[in-house]
């Protein structure tokens, strides 16, 4: 029996569903959100935070350094998120995600090159949206990362108990 066009799901529809699920599913896991805020934005963006703190502490404008920090952070975050998208198991949209990921990486590099050459604080107009895109890419790419959900921690706890029990049986 041949598939009709109604049976087939378009790649656009599949991509839309993929992104919507990946955007919303992490919201069910507080540990994912805390990791995202504390590690990805907090620790990962340390160069940005130091630049901002120095700006307010010294009182001088260090816009160029802050823009460079934001842009470099964006390249790193987009690259790690995009590379994670290379390994999506959905074969139907895998090639499309690869192309999108490659474009995101290229866009972040171009954004870095342009925003760091802009005069004064104008670089923020390109660096900040690229940073937001980078964080969004990372969020979507890692949405199904079992290491960042409570199920992982629960599974590890259960596996530790099983290992402990088998070791006790072995010793006994």
Residue pairs with C-beta under 8 A, 6 or more apart in sequence:
9 92
11 92
11 93
11 96
14 90
14 92
14 93
15 93
15 96
15 97
18 88
18 90
18 93
18 97
19 140
21 143
22 139
22 140
22 141
22 143
22 144
23 139
23 140
23 143
25 143
25 144
26 32
26 33
26 36
26 139
26 142
26 143
26 148
26 149
27 33
29 148
29 149
29 150
30 150
31 148
31 149
31 150
31 153
32 142
32 143
32 145
32 148
32 149
35 148
36 135
36 138
36 139
40 77
40 135
40 138
41 135
42 49
44 73
44 76
44 77
45 69
45 73
47 69
47 72
47 73
48 66
48 69
48 70
48 73
50 69
51 62
51 65
51 66
51 69
52 66
54 62
55 61
55 62
55 63
55 66
61 121
63 120
63 121
63 123
63 124
64 116
64 123
67 115
67 116
67 118
67 121
67 123
67 124
67 127
68 116
70 115
70 124
70 127
70 128
70 130
70 131
71 111
71 112
71 115
71 116
71 123
71 127
71 130
71 131
72 112
73 131
73 134
74 108
74 111
74 112
74 127
74 130
74 131
74 133
74 134
75 105
75 108
75 109
75 112
75 134
77 131
77 134
77 135
77 137
77 138
78 104
78 105
78 107
78 108
78 130
78 133
78 134
78 137
78 138
79 105
79 108
80 138
80 141
81 101
81 104
81 134
81 137
81 138
81 139
81 140
81 141
81 142
82 101
82 102
82 104
82 105
82 137
82 141
83 101
84 138
84 141
84 142
84 145
85 97
85 98
85 100
85 101
85 137
85 140
85 141
86 97
86 98
86 101
88 94
88 97
90 97
101 137
104 133
104 137
107 130
107 133
108 130
108 133
108 134
111 126
111 127
111 130
112 130
114 126
115 123
115 124
115 125
115 126
115 127
115 130
116 123
117 123
118 125
118 126
142 148
146 152
146 155
